[in-house]
Amino acid sequence: MIRISTIFIAICMVLVAASLGLALHALAGFNGMESAIVALTALTFLILYNAVSMRLRDRSDVGGQIADLSRGTADLARQVAEFGRRLAAVEGRIVSANSASSDRIQAVVGEISELGVLVKQLAVSVASHEDLIAAGAAAAAAAPAAKPEPEPQYEPAPAVVQPAPAVRPTPAAAAPEAASRGQPQLLAAVKNALEESRLDIYLQPMVTLPQRKVRFYEAVTRLRDDKDQIIAADDFIATAEAGGLIGKIDHAVMLRCVQVLRRLMVRNKDVGVFCNVSAATLANPANFAQCLDFLEANRALAPSFVLEFKQAMFRRLGPIEVEHLAALSQRGYRFSIDHVTDLRIEPRELADRGVRFIKVPAALLLDPKQSSASDIHPSDLSDLLGRFGIDLIAEKIEGERAVVDLLDYDVRFGQGFLFAPPRPLRPEGASATGGATANKEPGTPNASSTPVSMASQPAQPPVRASGNAALARRAAGPG
């Protein structure tokens, strides 16, 4: 597109040439043809002059552009050189870091190899010591009557280990008439106990191993009939489920457990309570809705309030149960599994459903047959569950030897009569009568259990050998 300045210059050149021709014709006396020739010649000269001047100006502009381009290229070359220098510095740092890492890895590998040698030497030493201990034990067993005098020096050990079996409240001793009752009589007794608030809560502690510090309590439910005879949970649960009373029982137990937890947390914020929930309650929308409303109101206690279900229930979960478990998990409640009959456990699936504890009987964990019947050796079960955030609790522990063996399995929590039997709650304000309650005659109800204060932990047995003492007695043989 022609620029306006060019058009203006052309017009000016035409006017100048025409003016020159007119001036020559008027003043100099040139005729029309001569004046036109002179004007055309002047116009041609002006056009040539303008073209030459524009060409020179364009050349000067191109030279400036080339100079600018040269300067930009030089700047780009300097930046590329700077980037190259920085890249070389980074490569040098990476090479030095890799060399340092390889040196550290080689040092760690050397230390690990040295530790392996030391472990092998330790294993050989331990094996030789075990052989010597086994030989000494065999010699002592072969000649029991050779030295009758040293026996008194081992007298205190058995006395220390005994967990006071006389205070174990077994269901058969607590409710001798439960087995002889018929279904209608037992159902009527359960109804009367619920209507008259004769539902008792017993607490059994769960302790850390090997420290034996109380960390949790399990709430065990008992009912008392009109004669104050105790009915254990295993005796009335099936009847209550068949009679449609299990929802009321679970709701009442949850209420009592929350009250217990609140009173326990006054002195110890780290304590927790395990509350058993029936599968029938979880599967019944009406009963579950009532329990869910109560648990929603006490949502602040969710981290310390563990809901416990049977293993058989988790293996036959239906859509309703799965939905109800998800509703509880969304509110922060954690679950525990008890009544474990085998070690075929899927920890990932259980962890996804909110399970954080699994209670396995100590006899089942220590059973040699379980290593072949399950996919994992019992000694590796605690580590496997721990990878998914699940703690293993060994229950029904009744002897020190079982504790020693369980420590080899890396079990962190234990529960059983060895530590404390289930004891009934002591009502608030009954501390002054606690001693009298503990000294009841054997013939009175509940004499086999000492009431537990709600504001303190249950009393441990007076003297008990630690795991190291048990190991020492085990090494000394059956003396």
C-alpha positions in Angstrom: 0.0 0.0 0.0 1.4 3.4 -1.1 2.2 5.6 1.8 0.6 9.1 2.0 4.0 10.8 2.1 4.9 9.2 -1.3 1.7 10.4 -2.9 2.3 13.9 -1.5 5.8 14.0 -2.9 4.6 12.9 -6.3 2.0 15.6 -6.4 4.5 18.2 -5.4 6.9 17.0 -8.1 4.2 17.3 -10.8 3.3 20.8 -9.5 6.9 21.9 -9.6 7.4 20.6 -13.1 4.2 22.1 -14.3 5.1 25.4 -12.7 8.5 25.4 -14.4 6.9 24.8 -17.8 4.3 27.6 -17.3 7.0 30.0 -16.1 9.2 29.3 -19.2 6.2 29.7 -21.5 5.0 33.0 -19.9 8.3 34.6 -19.1 10.9 33.2 -21.4 8.7 33.1 -24.5 8.9 29.3 -25.0 6.1 27.8 -27.0 3.8 25.1 -25.6 5.8 22.1 -26.9 9.1 23.3 -25.6 7.6 24.2 -22.2 6.1 20.7 -22.0 9.4 19.1 -22.8 11.2 21.1 -20.1 8.5 20.4 -17.6 8.6 16.6 -18.4 12.4 16.7 -18.1 12.2 18.4 -14.7 9.6 15.9 -13.5 11.8 13.0 -14.7 14.8 14.5 -12.8 12.8 14.9 -9.7 11.5 11.3 -9.9 15.0 9.9 -10.3 16.3 12.0 -7.4 13.5 10.8 -5.1 14.1 7.2 -6.0 17.8 7.4 -5.4 17.3 9.1 -2.0 14.8 6.5 -0.9 17.1 3.7 -1.9 19.9 5.2 0.1 17.6 5.6 3.1 16.5 2.0 2.9 20.1 0.8 2.8 20.8 2.8 6.0 17.8 1.3 7.7 18.8 -2.3 6.7 22.2 -1.6 8.1 20.7 -0.6 11.5 18.5 -3.6 11.6 21.6 -5.8 10.8 23.5 -4.1 13.7 20.5 -4.7 16.0 20.3 -8.3 15.0 24.0 -8.7 15.6 23.7 -7.3 19.1 20.7 -9.6 19.9 22.7 -12.6 18.6 25.6 -11.7 20.8 23.3 -11.3 23.8 21.8 -14.7 23.1 25.2 -16.3 22.8 26.2 -14.9 26.2 23.0 -16.3 27.8 23.6 -19.7 26.2 27.1 -19.6 27.6 25.8 -18.7 31.0 23.2 -21.6 30.9 25.9 -24.0 29.8 28.1 -22.9 32.8 25.2 -23.4 35.2 24.4 -26.8 33.7 28.0 -27.9 34.1 27.9 -26.8 37.7 24.7 -28.7 38.4 26.1 -31.8 36.7 29.2 -31.6 38.9 27.1 -31.4 42.0 25.0 -34.4 40.9 28.1 -36.4 40.2 29.6 -35.5 43.6 26.3 -36.4 45.4 26.1 -39.7 43.6 29.6 -40.5 44.6 28.9 -39.6 48.2 25.7 -41.7 48.2 27.6 -44.7 46.8 30.2 -44.3 49.5 27.6 -44.2 52.2 25.8 -47.2 50.7 29.0 -49.1 50.6 29.6 -48.2 54.3 26.1 -49.3 55.2 26.5 -52.6 53.3 29.8 -53.2 55.2 28.1 -52.6 58.5 25.2 -54.9 57.6 27.6 -57.6 56.7 29.4 -57.2 60.0 26.0 -57.3 61.8 25.2 -60.5 59.9 28.4 -62.1 61.1 27.7 -61.0 64.7 24.1 -62.3 64.5 25.4 -65.7 63.3 27.9 -65.8 66.1 25.1 -64.9 68.6 22.8 -67.6 67.2 25.5 -70.2 67.6 26.1 -69.0 71.2 22.4 -69.1 72.0 22.1 -72.5 70.5 24.9 -73.8 72.6 23.4 -72.3 75.7 20.0 -73.9 74.9 21.7 -77.2 74.5 23.3 -76.8 77.8 20.0 -75.8 79.5 18.2 -78.7 77.9 20.9 -81.1 79.1 20.6 -79.7 82.6 16.8 -79.9 82.6 17.0 -83.5 81.3 19.5 -84.4 84.1 17.3 -82.8 86.7 14.2 -84.6 85.4 16.0 -87.9 85.3 16.9 -87.7 89.0 14.1 -85.9 90.8 14.7 -87.6 94.2 18.4 -87.3 94.2 18.5 -84.0 96.0 15.2 -83.3 97.9 16.8 -80.5 100.0 17.0 -77.8 97.3 13.3 -77.9 96.6 12.3 -75.2 99.1 14.4 -72.6 97.3 12.0 -72.8 94.3 8.9 -72.6 96.5 8.3 -68.8 96.1 8.2 -69.0 92.3 5.0 -71.0 91.8 3.4 -68.9 94.6 4.3 -65.7 92.7 2.9 -66.9 89.3 -0.5 -68.0 90.5 -3.2 -65.6 89.2 -5.6 -66.4 92.1 -7.9 -68.9 90.2 -10.3 -68.9 93.1 -11.6 -65.5 92.1 -12.4 -66.4 88.5 -16.1 -65.8 87.9 -16.9 -68.5 85.4 -20.4 -68.5 83.9 -21.1 -72.0 85.3 -20.3 -70.9 88.8 -22.0 -67.6 88.6 -25.3 -68.9 87.2 -25.8 -72.6 88.1 -29.4 -72.5 87.2 -29.1 -70.9 83.7 -28.5 -74.3 82.0 -31.6 -75.8 83.7 -34.0 -73.0 82.7 -36.2 -73.4 79.7 -36.4 -70.9 76.9 -39.6 -69.2 78.2 -38.3 -68.9 81.7 -35.0 -67.5 80.5 -36.8 -65.0 78.2 -39.0 -63.9 81.1 -35.9 -63.5 83.3 -34.2 -61.3 80.7 -37.4 -59.1 80.3 -37.7 -58.7 84.1 -34.0 -57.8 84.4 -34.3 -55.2 81.7 -37.4 -53.6 83.2 -36.0 -53.5 86.7 -32.5 -52.3 85.6 -30.7 -55.4 86.8 -28.1 -55.2 84.0 -24.6 -55.2 85.4 -21.3 -54.2 83.7 -18.1 -56.1 84.5 -14.8 -54.6 83.4 -11.8 -56.7 82.4 -8.5 -54.8 81.7 -6.3 -55.2 78.6 -2.7 -54.5 79.4 0.4 -53.7 77.4 3.1 -56.3 77.0 5.5 -56.7 78.6 4.9 -53.6 80.8 1.4 -54.8 81.9 0.0 -51.2 82.0 -3.7 -51.0 81.7 -4.6 -49.5 78.3 -8.2 -50.6 77.6 -11.2 -52.2 79.4 -13.7 -54.7 77.9 -17.2 -54.3 79.2 -18.7 -57.7 79.9 -22.5 -57.8 80.4 -24.2 -59.8 83.1 -27.9 -60.0 84.1 -29.4 -60.7 87.5 -32.7 -62.5 87.9 -35.1 -61.9 90.7 -33.0 -64.2 93.0 -29.8 -62.2 92.3 -28.5 -65.1 90.3 -26.0 -64.0 87.6 -26.8 -64.9 84.0 -23.8 -64.7 81.7 -24.0 -63.1 78.3 -23.4 -66.4 76.5 -26.5 -67.8 78.2 -29.0 -65.1 77.4 -27.8 -63.5 74.1 -29.4 -66.1 71.9 -32.6 -66.0 73.8 -32.6 -62.1 73.7 -32.1 -62.1 69.9 -34.9 -64.6 69.4 -37.2 -62.5 71.7 -36.3 -59.2 70.0 -34.7 -57.8 73.2 -31.1 -57.6 72.0 -31.6 -54.0 70.7 -32.6 -52.7 74.1 -29.8 -54.6 75.7 -27.2 -53.2 73.3 -28.5 -49.7 73.8 -28.4 -50.0 77.6 -24.9 -51.5 77.5 -23.7 -48.6 75.2 -25.2 -46.1 77.7 -23.5 -47.7 80.6 -20.2 -48.0 78.7 -20.2 -44.3 77.8 -20.8 -43.4 81.4 -18.0 -45.7 82.4 -15.7 -44.1 79.8 -16.4 -40.6 80.9 -15.7 -41.4 84.5 -12.5 -43.3 83.6 -11.2 -40.4 81.4 -11.3 -38.0 84.3 -8.0 -39.4 85.5 -6.6 -41.1 82.4 -7.2 -39.6 78.9 -5.5 -42.5 77.2 -7.9 -45.2 78.4 -10.4 -46.9 76.1 -13.5 -49.1 76.5 -14.5 -52.1 74.3 -18.3 -52.5 73.9 -19.7 -55.7 72.4 -22.5 -55.2 69.8 -24.7 -58.0 68.6 -25.0 -58.8 64.9 -28.8 -58.7 65.2 -28.6 -55.0 66.3 -26.4 -54.2 63.3 -28.8 -55.9 60.9 -31.9 -54.3 62.3 -32.5 -50.8 60.9 -34.8 -49.6 63.8 -32.5 -50.8 66.6 -29.4 -49.5 64.8 -30.9 -46.1 64.2 -31.5 -45.7 68.0 -27.9 -46.8 68.7 -26.6 -44.5 66.0 -28.4 -41.5 67.4 -26.9 -42.1 70.8 -23.4 -42.6 69.3 -23.7 -39.5 67.2 -24.5 -37.5 70.4 -21.3 -38.9 72.0 -19.1 -38.5 68.9 -16.4 -36.8 71.0 -15.7 -40.1 72.7 -15.3 -42.0 69.4 -11.4 -42.3 69.5 -11.7 -44.1 72.9 -14.9 -46.1 72.4 -14.4 -49.3 70.4 -17.3 -51.4 69.1 -16.6 -55.1 69.2 -18.1 -57.7 66.8 -17.7 -61.4 66.3 -15.5 -62.8 63.5 -18.4 -64.8 62.1 -20.5 -61.7 61.6 -17.7 -60.0 59.5 -17.6 -63.1 57.3 -21.3 -62.9 56.4 -21.8 -59.1 56.0 -24.8 -58.1 54.0 -25.6 -54.8 52.3 -27.4 -53.5 55.4 -24.5 -54.4 57.8 -21.9 -52.9 55.4 -23.9 -49.6 55.2 -24.3 -49.5 59.0 -20.6 -50.1 59.6 -19.7 -47.4 57.1 -22.0 -45.0 59.0 -20.2 -45.7 62.2 -16.8 -45.4 60.6 -17.7 -42.0 59.2 -18.4 -40.8 62.7 -14.9 -41.8 63.8 -15.7 -45.1 65.7 -13.3 -48.0 65.5 -14.1 -51.7 65.5 -12.7 -54.8 67.1 -13.1 -58.5 66.2 -13.3 -61.2 68.8 -14.4 -64.9 68.9 -11.7 -65.6 66.4 -11.7 -69.3 65.5 -9.0 -69.4 62.8 -6.2 -67.2 61.4 -7.5 -66.9 57.9 -7.6 -63.1 58.1 -7.6 -60.5 55.3 -6.1 -57.4 57.0 -6.6 -55.0 54.1 -10.3 -55.7 53.8 -10.8 -55.4 57.6 -8.8 -52.1 57.7 -10.9 -50.6 54.9 -14.0 -51.4 57.0 -12.7 -49.6 60.1 -11.3 -52.6 62.1 -8.4 -51.5 64.3 -8.2 -54.4 66.8 -8.3 -58.2 66.5 -8.5 -60.3 69.6 -7.1 -63.8 69.2 -7.0 -66.5 72.0 -3.5 -67.1 73.2 -4.0 -70.9 72.8 -4.9 -70.3 69.1 -1.8 -68.2 68.5 0.5 -70.7 70.2 -1.0 -73.7 68.5 1.6 -75.3 66.2 -1.1 -76.6 63.9 -2.0 -73.0 62.9 1.2 -72.5 61.0 0.1 -75.1 58.4 -3.6 -74.3 58.5 -3.3 -70.5 57.8 -1.6 -68.5 55.1 0.8 -66.8 57.5 2.7 -68.1 60.5 1.2 -66.9 63.8 4.6 -65.3 64.8 4.3 -62.9 61.8 0.6 -62.1 62.3 1.2 -59.0 64.5 3.6 -57.5 62.0 1.2 -58.1 59.1 -1.7 -56.5 61.0 0.4 -53.6 62.0 1.1 -52.7 58.4 -2.6 -52.0 58.0 -3.0 -50.1 61.3 -4.5 -53.1 63.2 -3.3 -54.1 66.7 -3.3 -57.7 67.8 -4.6 -58.5 71.3 -4.0 -61.9 72.8 -6.9 -62.9 75.1 -7.6 -65.7 77.5 -4.1 -65.6 78.9 -3.9 -67.7 82.0 -0.2 -68.4 82.6 3.2 -66.7 82.7 4.6 -69.2 80.2 2.0 -68.0 77.6 3.2 -64.4 78.2 6.8 -65.3 77.5 5.9 -67.1 74.3 3.7 -64.3 73.1 6.5 -61.8 73.6 8.4 -63.7 70.9 5.3 -63.1 68.6 5.6 -59.3 69.1 2.1 -59.1 70.7 1.6 -55.7 72.2 -1.6 -56.2 74.2 -2.9 -59.0 76.4 -6.1 -59.9 78.3 -6.9 -62.8 80.6 -7.3 -64.1 84.1 -3.6 -63.8 84.6 -3.8 -60.0 84.7 -7.3 -59.6 86.2 -10.7 -61.3 85.9 -13.9 -59.4 85.0 -14.9 -57.4 88.0 -18.2 -55.6 88.6 -18.3 -51.9 88.7 -18.2 -50.1 92.1 -21.0 -47.5 92.2 -20.0 -43.9 92.6 -19.6 -42.9 96.2 -19.1 -46.5 97.3 -15.4 -46.2 98.0 -16.1 -46.3 101.7 -17.8 -49.6 101.4 -15.4 -51.2 99.0 -13.6 -53.1 101.6 -16.7 -54.5 103.0 -17.9 -55.6 99.6 -14.6 -57.4 99.0 -14.9 -59.3 102.2 -18.3 -60.8 101.6 -19.0 -64.4 102.6 -18.4 -66.9 99.9 -22.0 -67.9 99.8 -23.4 -64.5 98.9 -23.8 -63.4 95.3 -20.9 -61.8 93.5 -18.5 -62.8 96.3 -16.1 -64.3 93.7 -15.3 -60.8 92.2 -14.0 -57.7 93.8 -15.8 -54.6 92.7 -13.9 -52.2 90.5 -13.7 -48.5 91.3 -14.9 -46.4 88.3 -12.2 -43.8 88.9 -9.2 -46.0 89.2 -7.7 -49.0 87.5 -8.5 -52.5 88.7 -6.0 -53.8 91.3 -3.4 -56.0 89.9 -2.4 -59.3 91.7 -0.2 -58.4 94.7 3.0 -60.0 93.3 3.6 -61.4 89.9 6.8 -62.6 88.2 7.8 -60.5 85.2 8.6 -61.9 81.8 12.3 -62.0 82.6 11.6 -63.9 85.8 9.5 -66.4 83.9 12.4 -66.8 81.4 14.8 -67.4 84.2 12.5 -70.1 85.7 12.1 -71.6 82.2 15.8 -71.7 81.7 16.3 -73.3 85.2 14.1 -76.2 84.2 11.2 -77.8 86.2 12.9 -77.5 89.6 
